[in-house]
Each structure stands twice: as structure tokens, then as C-alpha cells.
Amino acid sequence: MFGLNALFAFGGAALGRRLDPYFGFNFLIEIDGLLTGGFSRVEGLSSQVQVEEFFEGGGGVRHFVGPTKWTNLSFTHGVAEIDTLWNWYQATTRGVIKRKNGTIILLDRKQFPVTMWTFRDAIPVSWTGPSF
């Protein structure tokens, strides 16, 4: 479930040690078992089931469940000690597509995990650098 470095990070929090550089962030991102960054904001944790309508001859409407549409995840205001996310994005822009699994971990004020969300078969689709 958690990668080894994520467990060390949580263990450090339990012992009262600082988790630099991730200490000031609410979300940790783990990809393929590797803690890759800390972010203050995560958006896109949503999905929607599409409903298709079929109009019958007598004026009635039937609703059929269609495919599920997932929103793109967006990680904002973050920092990473290693360049795993950047390298993954760069490879994707060069046509080397590698889908990865990951976990978004919400931390409380004491830096302990509160809840988590998993994602599967993800690819990076956008990158925005810092503003000056």
C-alpha cells in the first residue's frame, strides 16, 4: 500500500522529526511506491456517470447508464526533492507513454495520514512551472 520512503516519512512525523521539504504541505503524492512530492492543493478528485436518454414513441423517456467520466487530477503549489514527476512528463512529451499508479495522501496538522485516494493508469498531460 505505501512505499518504503513514505513509511519512513510517516515514522519521522510520529517521532517528532521534521519532514522537510514536505512539512508545509497537506498532500503527499506517491507514484509507483515512491514518495514523489508534497502539494498544498489537489483538484479533480471527482467523477461523473454519464446518463443517456432514449425517447420512446409514446412520449416516455428511458435513462441508461453510460460510461464514467473522470476529471484530470491537478496538483498545485508543490515541491519535490526528486524529479520523478518531471521526468515522467518529459518522457510523455517525447512519445514514451508509461501509465502509472499512485496514491494521494491527505495529512492532518500533525502530518499523519487522514485518508487517501488511489489512481490507476495515469499519464501526465500538463505542466506549469513557477510564476515569478
C-alpha positions in Angstrom: 0.0 0.0 0.0 2.7 2.6 1.0 6.1 2.7 -0.5 9.1 2.3 1.8 10.1 6.0 1.7 6.5 7.1 2.6 6.6 4.8 5.6 9.8 6.4 6.7 8.3 9.9 6.3 5.3 9.0 8.5 7.6 7.3 11.0 9.6 10.5 11.2 6.4 12.5 11.9 5.5 10.1 14.7 8.9 10.7 16.3 8.5 14.5 16.1 11.1 14.9 13.3 10.6 17.4 10.6 9.7 16.2 7.1 11.5 18.8 5.1 10.7 19.7 2.4 7.2 18.2 2.7 6.4 19.6 6.2 4.3 22.5 5.0 2.1 20.6 2.6 -1.3 18.9 3.1 -1.0 16.3 0.4 1.7 13.8 -0.4 1.8 12.1 -3.8 3.2 8.6 -4.1 3.7 7.1 -7.6 4.6 3.5 -8.1 5.6 3.2 -4.5 7.8 6.2 -4.4 7.0 9.4 -2.5 7.4 12.0 -5.3 6.2 15.3 -3.9 4.2 17.4 -1.5 1.4 19.8 -2.6 -0.8 22.3 -0.8 -3.7 21.7 -3.1 -5.2 18.8 -5.2 -8.1 19.2 -7.5 -10.0 16.8 -9.7 -11.0 14.2 -7.2 -14.3 13.6 -8.9 -16.1 11.5 -11.5 -19.5 11.5 -13.1 -21.6 8.7 -14.5 -23.0 9.7 -17.9 -26.7 9.2 -18.4 -28.0 8.6 -21.9 -31.7 9.3 -22.7 -33.7 7.3 -25.1 -37.0 8.7 -26.2 -39.8 6.2 -26.8 -42.6 6.5 -29.2 -45.3 7.1 -26.6 -43.5 10.2 -25.2 -41.7 8.4 -22.4 -38.0 8.8 -21.7 -35.8 5.9 -20.6 -32.4 6.6 -18.9 -29.5 4.3 -19.4 -26.3 4.4 -17.5 -23.4 5.3 -19.8 -19.6 5.4 -19.2 -18.0 7.1 -16.2 -16.1 10.3 -16.9 -13.1 11.0 -14.7 -11.7 14.5 -14.1 -8.0 15.2 -14.6 -6.1 15.5 -11.3 -4.3 18.8 -10.7 -1.5 19.2 -8.1 -0.8 22.8 -7.2 1.8 24.7 -5.1 4.1 21.8 -4.6 7.7 20.7 -4.2 9.6 17.6 -5.0 13.1 16.5 -3.9 13.4 14.2 -6.9 12.5 14.8 -10.5 10.3 11.7 -10.9 7.2 13.8 -12.0 9.2 16.0 -14.4 11.0 13.0 -16.0 7.7 11.2 -16.4 6.1 14.3 -18.1 9.1 14.8 -20.3 9.1 11.2 -21.5 5.4 11.6 -22.3 6.0 14.7 -24.4 8.6 12.7 -26.4 6.0 9.9 -27.0 7.3 7.5 -24.4 3.9 6.7 -22.8 4.1 4.9 -19.5 0.9 4.7 -17.4 1.5 4.7 -13.7 -0.5 4.1 -10.5 -0.4 6.3 -7.5 -1.8 7.5 -4.2 -2.8 10.9 -2.9 -2.4 11.1 0.8 -4.2 13.8 2.9 -2.3 14.7 6.0 -3.6 16.3 9.2 -2.0 19.2 11.1 0.4 16.8 12.8 1.4 15.3 9.4 -0.3 12.0 10.0 -2.3 10.4 7.1 -6.0 11.0 7.4 -7.3 9.5 4.2 -6.0 8.6 0.7 -7.2 8.2 -2.8 -5.6 5.9 -5.4 -5.4 6.4 -9.1 -4.5 3.9 -11.8 -3.1 4.0 -15.4 -2.4 7.7 -15.2 -0.4 9.8 -17.6 0.8 13.4 -17.1 -1.0 15.8 -19.5 0.1 19.2 -18.4 2.9 21.0 -16.6 3.1 24.6 -15.4 6.2 25.9 -13.8 6.5 28.6 -11.1 5.4 32.2 -11.6 7.9 35.0 -10.9 
